[in-house]
Amino acid sequence: MKSLVKVGIFSTIALIVLAVLVWKVEDLNPFGVKGRRLTALFHSVAGLDDKAAVRVAGVRVGRVDGIGLEGQMAKVSLLLDQPVDLPEGTIAKISSLGLLGDKYVELVPGPPNGPLLAKNAVLQGVTPPSFDDAMAKLNDIGTSIQKVTDSFTGGDLGGNINRLLADIEATSQTIRVLVEENRANVGSTIRNFDRVSETLAAELPKLARQLDRALDQVATVVAENRQDLKGSMENIHELTTKLQTSADNLNKISGKIASGEGTIGKLVNNDDAYNQVVSTLDSIKGGVASLSDSLGAVKKFKLDLDLQGYYLQEPKDSVTNFSALIDPQDGVRLYRGGITSVNNGKRREKTQTVTVTGPDGKPATTTINTLTFEDSYTANALLGYKGPRDVRLWAGLIEGRGGVQAEYPLFDHRFWTSFEAFDFNRPNDFQPHLRITGRYQITPNLYLMGGYDDPLERKSVFLGGGLRWNDDNLKYILGSLPIK
């Protein structure tokens, strides 16, 4: 009995702590008024899921509540569960949480001084460029580079030179005609030069005397700074030597490239090398496409974690269950696994054969069958099928025994009904273990549950609750941890 009390107290404390954590992280308010609803129109919403987050400045303020078509546009219904003042001119943009993160809708508010949006307003949606668009741009760049290299490695090079010479000859003929037509102007220009030369003849003696005085001053300055000038000339000589060495090296490199030596020389002069480079770029492009497909497949998987606990009326016992739900989002398959901690949950059967010799000397054999139950952890592993109206059928292990389960949602997925049947080979001719469960979602992360357990044998009523986290919750919690 002490073990049962300890397990019950531990489960209750764990549920309370986790409930407070979710309450704080998600800023839950189940008693608040119903959120505001907006509509956004997009050209494409590829990768955006129903129930995806709606954020303003990165802060979650609501969720996507339905995706449909309106003509040739994608119509997305947005449900805001937090009061946000959005002025006119607000747009909706599809963004992603990092490379492997889920897509969400980011609301970009309009001018801060503008009037607020009307009720049930329709927002303009902006879809960011996809990975395929980026790859198409890279493909166009590669095509342009290939055309430039083709102009170096192929074509009529001799014909191009002949055309260049013909153009030069035509240009020189044009210049000759231009000179003939402007001969008079040329004569006038020469006469102007004569007048300038006469002026220079009169002024040159003056300039010569001034130049002599300037040279004397320069000589004086040079004499006073001879040592500094000598050092500067040595530095200039060293610099010219280094420049000459660099020029020689460049000449050697260009000569090797022209003769086809080295990697660049082979690339410029050898068609096979060029084709190998193009083939390598194609391989890289294929690898990038494969990586993109792999990352896209990883992003499709959704993970939900669930922790629940409930109390059984008969026998008075508490049950704790932790499970993980994996949805590949193909509309058909589901996977669920986890562990369940129950008292008297593990069954052991023991058979003993006892031989006793009686007073008459004859042996008598007696077979004793012993059935015991022990506290333990049992495993759950189920393969699910998603049917119409989100009906879910499961088959596999339930509490370590083979069984099946059916789930059906009601009231816009806020209430779920479940029927389980397992342990079909119970000892003492017991009937299979049946369980009927109802679960009500108070918030997307917090729910209450209750039902009827083992109606064919124990007939026990149970009550409890649980917490559920989806991908967005886990990323937010992990991102909030103070890890350096």
Secondary structure, DSSP 8 states (H G I E B T S, - for coil): -HHHHHHHHHHHHHHHHHHHHHHHHHT--TTS---EEEEEEES--TT--TT-EEEETTEEEEEEEEEEEETTEEEEEEEE-S----BTT-EEEEEESSSSS-EEEEEE---TTS-B--TT-EEEEE----HHHHHHHHHHHHHHHHHHHHHHHSS-HHHHHHHHHHHHHHHHHHHHHHHHHTHHHHHHHHHHHHHHHHHHHHHHHHHHHHHHHHHHHHHHHHHHTHHHHHHHHHHHHHHHHHHHHHHHHHHHHHHHHHTT-HHHHHHHH-HHHHHHHHHHHHHHHHHHHHHHHHHHHHHH-EEEEEEEEEEETTTTEEEEEEEEEEE-SSSSEEEEEEEEEEEEEEEEEEEEEEEEE-TTS-EEEEEEEEEEEEEEEEEEEEEEEE-GGG-EEEEEEETTEEEEEEEEEETTTTEEEEEEEE--S-STT---EEEEEEEEESSSSEEEEEEEE-TTTT-EEEEEEEEEE-HHHHHHHHHHS---
